[in-house]
Every structure is written in structure tokens, then in C-alpha cells.
Amino acid sequence: MIVSLIVAVAENNVIGKDNNLIWHLPKDMAFFKATTLNHHIVTGRKNYDSIPSKYRPLKDRVNIVVTRQKDYKEKDCEIVNSIASAIDLARKNGETECFIIGGGQIYKSVLENNLVDQMYITHVLEEFEGDTFFPTFDVNDWQEKTLITHLKDDKNKHDFIVKKYKKKK
Ligand SMILES: NC(=O)c1ccc[n+]([C@@H]2O[C@H](COP(=O)([O-])OP(=O)(O)OC[C@H]3O[C@@H](n4cnc5c(N)ncnc54)[C@H](OP(=O)(O)O)[C@@H]3O)[C@@H](O)[C@H]2O)c1
């Protein structure tokens, strides 16, 4: 099973503010949906809380919420107490590509522990104010490929580039 991470990052590494996303990029949301659909997704409890209730669990995906709380319950979700258990569960279910979807604490932990095989990063080409950041990583450790280049338009107010990074062996 491949473990992938998917994230949208500003030029100053900001990914969120006040437990929310900052930008509204429907085209990138569509990429996120198409990429993760019918797969297992692994989310930190705070990121899961930040998803508007009408959109969660994210449909047509197995939603795995990671929390340290022993009594945490959420309808139609798998709840686990560690990131390793989340990945194990996806593997046990026969998943081929499991997606780590954030937030900041979870991204930091999976990268520090070398659990990620590839990353889909949407680089939003502006700086934003925020309180949650994507960890810096060494681009030399990853083979990168540009998937989408999108210039701002009426519906997507910021330029962005989607790149796929594969961990070098
Ligand atoms: N731009 C993007 O692509 C993107 C993507 C995702 C999220 N975000 C943003 O990121 C922010 C949320 O990120 P965050 O860093 O505050 O929180 P988070 O990573 O989503 O969740 C943190 C929570 O996860 C649980 N947790 C973390 N590490 C754990 C571990 N090792 N074992 C078990 N449980 C663990 C804990 O839950 P308990 O407290 O319940 O124990 C912890 O409080 C929001 O602003 C969101 O909008 C942005």
C-alpha cells in the first residue's frame, strides 16, 4: 500500500487559521476529491472537526479520525488512537493508496516518522497569515512532477500549482 499525503500550502508554509482553511479554490477542491475518492483518508481530530458537518464524513471514502481521546465517537467514521493504527487499518482493509489529509500535527508526525511515500502538494502562490504550518522538507529527497498549473480566475482567486512528490529510494 502506498501512503500519500495531500495538502495545500501557501508560500510561507501556512495551511490554516483558526481551525479553518484560508483560501477558497474550487478547482483544487475538485482535485482533492478526485484524488482521494474511494480511498481511505486519515485525518487529525481537529481537521475533522473543521469540516462543515454537512460535508462529513467525506463521502465515498473511509474516514479515519486520529485522536488521543479514548471515548471519542463520530458517526460513520473509524476512530483510532495513533497514526500507525490508522495506516494499519487501511492496509488491513486492502487499500492500495491511503491518504493523509492533515492537519498540521498529523503532517508533521508522518513526515518526521518517515511514513509517507508520496505527496500531492498544491502550492498556493501567495503568502497568508495563519496559525498552522506545513513542515519544511528537503526537496532533494523527492522526485517532483507538476500536475496542474492554474492561474487565478473568477472562481479561484489565487494562482496555484499542484505537484506530486515521490520519495526517492
Ligand atoms: N491547507 C490544507 O491542505 C489543510 C489540510 C488539512 C488541515 N488544514 C488546517 O489545519 C488546521 C488543523 O490542524 P492542527 O494541527 O490544528 O490539528 P490536526 O493535526 O488536524 O489534529 C490534531 C489532533 O489530532 C490528534 N492527534 C495528533 N497527533 C496524534 C497522535 N500522534 N496520536 C493520536 N492522536 C493525535 C489529537 O486529537 P485529540 O485532541 O482529540 O486527542 C490532536 O489534538 C486547520 O486550520 C485546518 O483547516 C489545512
The ligand as a MOL file (V3000), in Angstrom:
LIG
                    3D

  0  0  0     0  0            999 V3000
M  V30 BEGIN CTAB
M  V30 COUNTS 48 52 0 0 0
M  V30 BEGIN ATOM
M  V30 1 N -4.3450 23.5430 3.6780 0
M  V30 2 C -4.5940 22.2570 3.8190 0
M  V30 3 O -4.4400 21.4570 2.8800 0
M  V30 4 C -5.0880 21.7340 5.1320 0
M  V30 5 C -5.3780 20.3710 5.2620 0
M  V30 6 C -5.8180 19.9080 6.4860 0
M  V30 7 C -5.9600 20.7900 7.5470 0
M  V30 8 N -5.6760 22.0940 7.3950 0 CHG=1
M  V30 9 C -5.7980 23.0260 8.5190 0
M  V30 10 O -5.0280 22.5480 9.6140 0
M  V30 11 C -5.6170 23.0130 10.8290 0
M  V30 12 C -5.7950 21.8370 11.7590 0
M  V30 13 O -4.5250 21.2710 12.0600 0
M  V30 14 P -3.9930 21.0600 13.5750 0
M  V30 15 O -2.5220 20.8720 13.5230 0
M  V30 16 O -4.5220 22.1510 14.4360 0 CHG=-1
M  V30 17 O -4.7520 19.7430 14.0460 0
M  V30 18 P -4.8480 18.2600 13.4180 0
M  V30 19 O -3.4950 17.7730 13.0470 0
M  V30 20 O -5.9250 18.2240 12.4080 0
M  V30 21 O -5.4180 17.4620 14.6750 0
M  V30 22 C -4.7400 17.4460 15.8880 0
M  V30 23 C -5.3930 16.4410 16.7900 0
M  V30 24 O -5.1780 15.1180 16.2810 0
M  V30 25 C -4.9540 14.2160 17.3390 0
M  V30 26 N -3.5660 13.7520 17.2350 0
M  V30 27 C -2.4860 14.4160 16.7670 0
M  V30 28 N -1.3830 13.6400 16.8010 0
M  V30 29 C -1.7810 12.4410 17.2980 0
M  V30 30 C -1.1150 11.2250 17.5520 0
M  V30 31 N 0.1990 11.0790 17.3160 0
M  V30 32 N -1.8180 10.2080 18.0650 0
M  V30 33 C -3.1390 10.3130 18.3140 0
M  V30 34 N -3.8470 11.4640 18.0820 0
M  V30 35 C -3.1650 12.5030 17.5660 0
M  V30 36 C -5.2240 14.9870 18.6220 0
M  V30 37 O -6.6310 14.8840 18.8260 0
M  V30 38 P -7.3210 14.9820 20.2950 0
M  V30 39 O -7.0970 16.3770 20.7520 0
M  V30 40 O -8.7540 14.6530 20.0470 0
M  V30 41 O -6.6160 13.9480 21.1470 0
M  V30 42 C -4.8450 16.3990 18.2170 0
M  V30 43 O -5.4350 17.4050 19.0150 0
M  V30 44 C -6.9200 23.7020 10.4240 0
M  V30 45 O -6.7010 25.1020 10.3240 0
M  V30 46 C -7.2010 23.1290 9.0530 0
M  V30 47 O -8.0080 23.9800 8.2630 0
M  V30 48 C -5.2440 22.5770 6.2040 0
M  V30 END ATOM
M  V30 BEGIN BOND
M  V30 1 1 1 2
M  V30 2 2 2 3
M  V30 3 1 2 4
M  V30 4 1 4 5
M  V30 5 2 4 48
M  V30 6 2 5 6
M  V30 7 1 6 7
M  V30 8 2 7 8
M  V30 9 1 8 9
M  V30 10 1 8 48
M  V30 11 1 9 10
M  V30 12 1 9 46
M  V30 13 1 10 11
M  V30 14 1 11 12
M  V30 15 1 11 44
M  V30 16 1 12 13
M  V30 17 1 13 14
M  V30 18 2 14 15
M  V30 19 1 14 16
M  V30 20 1 14 17
M  V30 21 1 17 18
M  V30 22 2 18 19
M  V30 23 1 18 20
M  V30 24 1 18 21
M  V30 25 1 21 22
M  V30 26 1 22 23
M  V30 27 1 23 24
M  V30 28 1 23 42
M  V30 29 1 24 25
M  V30 30 1 25 26
M  V30 31 1 25 36
M  V30 32 1 26 27
M  V30 33 1 26 35
M  V30 34 2 27 28
M  V30 35 1 28 29
M  V30 36 1 29 30
M  V30 37 2 29 35
M  V30 38 1 30 31
M  V30 39 2 30 32
M  V30 40 1 32 33
M  V30 41 2 33 34
M  V30 42 1 34 35
M  V30 43 1 36 37
M  V30 44 1 36 42
M  V30 45 1 37 38
M  V30 46 2 38 39
M  V30 47 1 38 40
M  V30 48 1 38 41
M  V30 49 1 42 43
M  V30 50 1 44 45
M  V30 51 1 44 46
M  V30 52 1 46 47
M  V30 END BOND
M  V30 END CTAB
M  END
